[in-house]
């Protein structure tokens, strides 16, 4: 038997792959898509923060136009079982939407011919404005009280006198009271002139008064004698002390036009009603009055 001496020829084909490994460009496409998506996301967030509610509603209406009817009647074809009229699947979608959003106002009028709805809205807006102005005044009083307390703490010459100032809010307004303490009087006995301690406190109060536009009332108070009796001279003395305090405030920058009332109340309104003989009943009461809000014309 003859032996074939020819060896078989083997052909090996090597298929080269391109774009693989770190030399490929597929990751660039994915990265570009990611950057584009992030840019679109940040643009969307920016638009949401810069557009008004009306503009947002307009954008929403653009992507969900009102002309698309939600009816499911008919065969489900092009016309959806409706005609090419004013309403239906092929309608422009404006009339019914507008009528729903803006219904006709009821013809309710009072005896003067004015709409009761308009009157109610005006009353509500006026009350809301009054409430806002009252809140603003309340905040101004709180800020002024805090400013006075802070100034008493910051100034060494006033820190010791801070116990002689009482600050609170009453129905009348912001009340600042300068009270006597045992051994720390603000006026000499039976004298109408304030001493140096009282003048320092009054000047500190004047700085707060000048920050606000409110009118001011000043009243003087005395204490009952050791027997708890009222003295006729206390009426004149308390009024004179209140007027002397007004002069100190004026010298510290408070305009005379701001002063609404100066009065002497003797010991008719003791601070400590259970013991009208206490030194704390001798005081000068300064009130920044609550002002009736001035509403704009038309309300």
ZIZIWO-V500909 format. One record per helix or strand. SS is the DSSP state (hx for helix, st for strand). FROM is the first residue (numbers start at 0). TO is the last residue. If there is no record, write none. Layout:
<<SS & FROM & TO> <SS & FROM & TO>>
This chain:
<<hx & 20 & 22> <hx & 25 & 49> <hx & 52 & 62> <hx & 94 & 100> <st & 108 & 108> <st & 114 & 114> <hx & 115 & 153> <hx & 155 & 158> <hx & 161 & 163> <st & 164 & 168> <st & 172 & 178> <st & 180 & 180> <st & 183 & 183> <st & 186 & 186> <st & 193 & 193> <hx & 195 & 208> <st & 215 & 220> <hx & 232 & 250> <hx & 255 & 257> <st & 258 & 263> <hx & 278 & 280> <st & 282 & 288>>
